[in-house]
Amino acid sequence: MLVTPERNRRNRRDAFVVTILMAVTSGIGGWFFPPALIVLGLCPFVFWRLRRQCLRRLAVITRPFPEHWERILRSHVAFFRALDDSEKERFRQLMKVFLDEVRITGIQTDVDDTIRVLVAASAVIPIFGFHDWEYHRLSEVLIYPTSFDDAFQMNGQPNENIVGMAGLEHLSGMVILSKPALLAGFENQSSKDNVGVHEFAHVVEKEETDYGLPQEVPWEVVKHWIQYVARELARPPKNRSHINPYAYTNEHEFFAVLAAYFFKSPDVLLKQDPALYRMLQDMFHQNTNDLLRLVPKPRRRYGRNAPCPCGSGKKYKMCCLLNGERTPDFGVVV
């Protein structure tokens, strides 16, 4: 998504070559059929059209990164805090381009800057190790106020247990995320789940046509991954108790679940299955265990009557404090 100087030069050269060829062809054709000379007038438009995305992204990258976005990243996203200064700057640039090109729409709920930043971070994290990545088919992210069912309905029924979905069929080009689940994925450090990263891992897979892995992944790694997944799916889930049984639904869910583990709890994954961790490291071109190992968890203070940080809409005392399981990650009660 980023425009490097070399990429800008290549785009300018290609646009110039196409425009010159178009002008020459029009000129030659006009010699025999004068109305063809009209095409010459389209040459500036064609040049601009070929340069438009590159020029827009260059402009976006040069914009200042909002200070409140920075605070949200440092407060919520451990991956960002672990990066060095140059990597943090690249993360910011990728975020700016993503938020400029992908709509984030609330469905019966508000979308504030925290949600926008966490959606963008979810999109950037799994592709951060790739140098030439594009979300070509993604146009919009829908934010739901609760979980939903397989018909995308929110009626408060027990079967509404879906918290994220990457576009299928008529929803192609979209990602749907539950707001509470998105927030909890970044807040609850004791959990291995991150619905944002999970769903964007699906998008990464859907963007590719060859075996569902980016072209930057070496063929040997792709081959080993295909063989590994085939073996794993042939085993009952009890043989891998540290992996969520949902991963065994199919090869696509296996990839997304393991991607979330790799970026959320790499230490657990490395301890339980070093070979699998190294395979994911080779696929994503990142060493998340080393990256996240020394990152301190932020300690924030929440009042008993304050809105719960998981995004449920309930008071803290009636939600995560009552459950107790997330309190150590969220901070102390005041």
C-alpha positions in Angstrom: 0.0 0.0 0.0 3.0 2.3 0.5 4.5 4.3 -2.4 8.3 4.1 -2.2 10.4 6.5 -4.4 11.2 3.5 -6.7 7.5 2.6 -7.0 6.6 6.1 -7.8 9.2 6.3 -10.5 8.0 3.0 -12.0 4.4 4.2 -12.0 5.3 7.5 -13.6 7.4 5.7 -16.2 4.6 3.2 -17.0 2.0 5.9 -17.3 4.3 7.9 -19.6 5.0 4.9 -21.8 1.3 4.0 -22.1 0.3 7.6 -22.9 3.1 7.9 -25.6 2.0 4.6 -27.2 -1.6 5.8 -27.2 -0.6 9.1 -28.8 1.6 7.5 -31.4 -1.1 4.9 -32.3 -3.7 7.6 -32.5 -1.5 9.7 -34.7 -0.8 6.9 -37.1 -4.4 5.9 -37.1 -5.4 9.5 -37.7 -3.3 9.6 -40.9 -5.7 7.1 -42.5 -8.8 7.9 -40.5 -8.8 11.5 -39.2 -11.5 11.0 -36.5 -9.1 8.7 -34.6 -7.1 11.9 -33.8 -9.8 12.6 -31.1 -8.0 10.0 -29.0 -5.1 12.4 -28.6 -7.3 14.5 -26.4 -7.7 11.7 -24.0 -4.0 11.2 -23.4 -3.7 13.6 -20.5 -6.7 12.0 -18.8 -5.2 8.5 -19.3 -1.9 9.7 -17.8 -3.7 11.2 -14.8 -5.8 8.1 -14.4 -2.8 5.8 -14.3 -1.1 8.1 -11.8 -4.1 8.9 -9.6 -3.8 6.3 -6.9 0.0 6.7 -6.6 -0.3 10.5 -6.2 -3.2 10.2 -3.8 -1.2 7.8 -1.6 1.9 10.0 -1.7 -0.3 12.9 -0.4 -1.8 10.8 2.3 1.5 9.5 3.5 2.8 13.1 4.0 -0.1 14.1 6.2 0.6 14.5 9.9 -0.4 11.5 12.0 -3.1 12.6 14.4 -2.0 12.8 18.0 -5.1 11.0 19.3 -4.5 8.1 16.9 -1.0 7.8 18.3 -2.4 7.7 21.9 -4.9 5.0 21.0 -2.2 2.9 19.3 0.2 3.2 22.3 -2.6 2.5 24.7 -4.3 -0.5 23.0 -1.9 -2.1 20.5 1.0 -4.0 22.0 2.3 -4.8 18.5 2.8 -1.1 17.7 4.5 -0.4 21.1 7.0 -3.2 20.4 8.2 -1.6 17.1 11.3 0.5 16.8 10.9 4.1 15.6 11.3 3.5 11.9 8.9 0.6 12.0 6.4 2.7 14.0 6.5 5.3 11.2 5.9 2.6 8.5 2.9 1.3 10.6 1.5 4.8 10.8 1.8 5.3 7.0 0.1 2.0 6.3 -2.7 2.9 8.7 -3.2 6.3 7.0 -3.5 4.7 3.5 -5.8 2.0 4.8 -8.2 4.5 6.5 -8.1 6.8 3.4 -9.2 3.9 1.1 -11.5 1.7 3.2 -14.8 2.9 4.6 -15.6 1.9 8.2 -19.4 2.1 8.8 -21.3 1.6 12.0 -24.5 -0.5 11.8 -26.8 0.8 14.6 -23.7 1.9 16.5 -21.3 4.8 16.5 -17.8 4.5 15.1 -15.3 6.6 17.0 -11.5 7.1 16.4 -10.7 4.2 18.8 -12.7 1.8 16.6 -11.2 3.2 13.4 -7.7 2.9 14.7 -8.2 -0.6 15.9 -9.7 -1.7 12.6 -6.8 -0.2 10.7 -4.3 -1.8 13.2 -6.0 -5.2 12.7 -5.5 -4.8 8.9 -1.9 -3.7 9.1 -0.6 -6.3 11.7 -0.8 -9.4 9.5 0.7 -7.8 6.4 3.4 -5.8 8.1 6.1 -8.2 7.1 5.2 -7.9 3.4 6.7 -5.1 1.3 4.3 -5.1 -1.6 0.8 -5.8 -0.3 -2.5 -4.5 -1.5 -6.0 -5.1 -0.1 -7.3 -5.0 -3.7 -10.8 -6.4 -3.0 -11.6 -4.8 0.3 -13.9 -1.7 0.2 -15.7 -1.5 3.6 -15.7 -2.7 7.2 -19.0 -2.9 9.0 -19.1 -2.5 12.7 -22.0 -4.2 14.6 -22.9 -3.3 18.2 -23.2 -6.9 19.2 -22.6 -10.4 17.9 -24.9 -11.6 15.1 -26.2 -14.7 13.5 -25.4 -16.2 10.1 -28.2 -14.1 8.6 -26.4 -11.0 10.0 -29.3 -10.3 12.3 -29.0 -8.8 15.9 -32.1 -9.8 17.8 -30.7 -10.8 21.1 -31.2 -14.5 20.4 -28.9 -17.3 21.8 -27.8 -18.3 18.3 -26.2 -14.9 17.7 -22.7 -16.0 18.4 -20.7 -14.7 15.4 -18.3 -11.8 16.2 -16.6 -11.4 12.9 -16.9 -12.4 9.2 -14.9 -11.7 6.1 -16.9 -11.1 3.0 -18.4 -14.2 1.3 -20.5 -14.2 -1.9 -22.8 -11.1 -1.9 -20.6 -9.6 0.9 -17.5 -9.8 -1.1 -15.2 -6.9 -0.4 -16.5 -6.4 3.2 -15.5 -7.3 6.7 -18.0 -7.4 9.5 -16.8 -7.0 13.1 -18.5 -6.9 16.5 -17.5 -3.8 18.3 -17.2 -5.5 21.8 -15.2 -8.3 20.3 -12.9 -6.0 18.4 -12.1 -4.0 21.6 -11.7 -7.1 23.7 -9.2 -8.6 21.3 -6.8 -5.7 22.0 -7.7 -5.2 25.7 -7.7 -8.8 27.0 -4.0 -9.8 26.8 -4.7 -13.1 28.5 -6.8 -14.3 25.6 -5.3 -15.8 22.5 -8.1 -14.4 20.3 -8.2 -11.2 18.3 -11.2 -11.1 16.0 -9.8 -8.1 14.0 -6.5 -9.9 13.1 -8.5 -13.2 12.6 -10.8 -11.7 10.0 -8.1 -9.7 8.2 -6.1 -13.0 8.0 -9.1 -14.3 6.1 -8.9 -11.3 3.8 -5.2 -11.9 3.2 -6.0 -15.4 2.2 -8.9 -14.4 -0.1 -6.8 -11.8 -1.8 -4.6 -14.5 -3.2 -5.4 -17.1 -5.8 -2.5 -19.5 -5.4 -3.0 -21.6 -2.2 -4.3 -18.7 -0.3 -0.8 -17.3 0.6 0.9 -14.1 -0.6 3.4 -14.4 -3.4 6.2 -13.2 -1.0 5.9 -16.5 0.8 8.5 -19.0 -0.5 7.1 -22.0 -2.3 8.8 -24.4 0.1 6.9 -22.7 3.0 3.6 -22.9 1.1 4.2 -26.6 0.5 5.0 -27.4 4.1 2.0 -25.4 5.3 -0.4 -27.3 2.9 1.0 -30.6 4.1 0.8 -29.6 7.8 -2.8 -28.4 7.6 -3.9 -31.6 5.8 -2.4 -33.7 8.6 -3.8 -31.5 11.3 -7.4 -31.5 9.9 -7.2 -35.3 9.7 -6.7 -35.5 13.5 -9.4 -35.0 16.1 -9.1 -31.6 18.0 -8.2 -33.3 21.3 -4.7 -34.0 19.9 -4.1 -30.2 19.9 -5.8 -29.0 23.0 -4.0 -25.7 23.0 -5.7 -24.8 19.7 -9.3 -23.6 19.6 -11.4 -26.5 18.2 -13.0 -24.0 15.8 -9.7 -24.0 13.9 -10.5 -27.5 12.7 -13.7 -26.3 10.9 -11.7 -26.1 7.6 -8.3 -25.0 6.3 -9.4 -21.3 6.1 -10.4 -21.2 9.8 -7.2 -23.0 10.7 -5.2 -20.4 9.0 -7.1 -17.5 10.6 -7.1 -18.9 14.2 -3.4 -19.7 14.0 -2.7 -16.2 12.6 -4.5 -14.6 15.6 -2.4 -16.8 18.0 0.8 -15.9 16.2 0.2 -12.2 16.7 -1.6 -12.3 20.1 0.1 -15.1 22.0 3.2 -16.1 20.2 4.9 -17.3 23.4 2.2 -19.9 23.9 2.4 -21.1 20.3 6.2 -21.3 20.4 6.1 -23.3 23.6 3.4 -25.7 22.4 4.6 -26.2 18.8 7.9 -24.7 17.8 7.8 -26.1 14.3 4.4 -24.5 13.7 5.6 -21.2 15.1 8.6 -21.2 12.7 6.3 -22.0 9.8 4.1 -19.0 10.6 7.2 -16.9 11.1 8.3 -17.8 7.6 4.8 -17.1 6.2 4.3 -13.7 7.8 8.0 -12.7 7.6 7.8 -11.7 11.3 9.1 -12.9 14.6 6.3 -11.9 17.0 7.7 -13.8 20.0 10.9 -11.8 20.1 9.0 -8.6 19.2 6.4 -8.9 21.9 8.4 -10.6 24.6 9.6 -7.4 26.4 6.6 -5.2 25.8 5.1 -4.0 29.1 1.4 -4.2 29.4 -0.1 -0.8 30.1 -1.9 -0.4 33.4 -5.0 1.7 33.2 -7.4 2.7 36.0 -11.1 2.1 35.6 -13.9 3.3 37.9 -16.5 0.8 39.0 -19.2 2.8 37.3 -17.2 3.6 34.2 -18.1 2.0 30.9 -16.4 -1.4 30.6 -13.3 -1.3 28.5 -14.4 -4.5 26.6 -17.0 -2.3 24.8 -20.1 -4.2 26.0 -21.9 -1.0 26.9 -22.3 -2.1 30.6 -20.7 -0.6 33.6 -17.3 -2.0 34.5 -18.6 -3.4 37.9 -21.4 -5.3 36.1 -19.3 -6.7 33.3 -15.6 -7.6 33.4 -15.1 -6.7 37.1 -18.0 -9.0 38.0 -16.5 -11.8 35.8 -13.1 -11.3 37.2 -11.3 -13.0 34.3 -10.2 -9.8 32.5 -9.6 -7.5 35.4 -5.8 -8.0 35.7 -5.3 -6.9 32.1 -7.6 -3.9 32.2 -6.1 -2.3 35.3 -7.1 -1.5 38.9 -10.4 -0.6 40.3 -10.9 2.9 41.7 
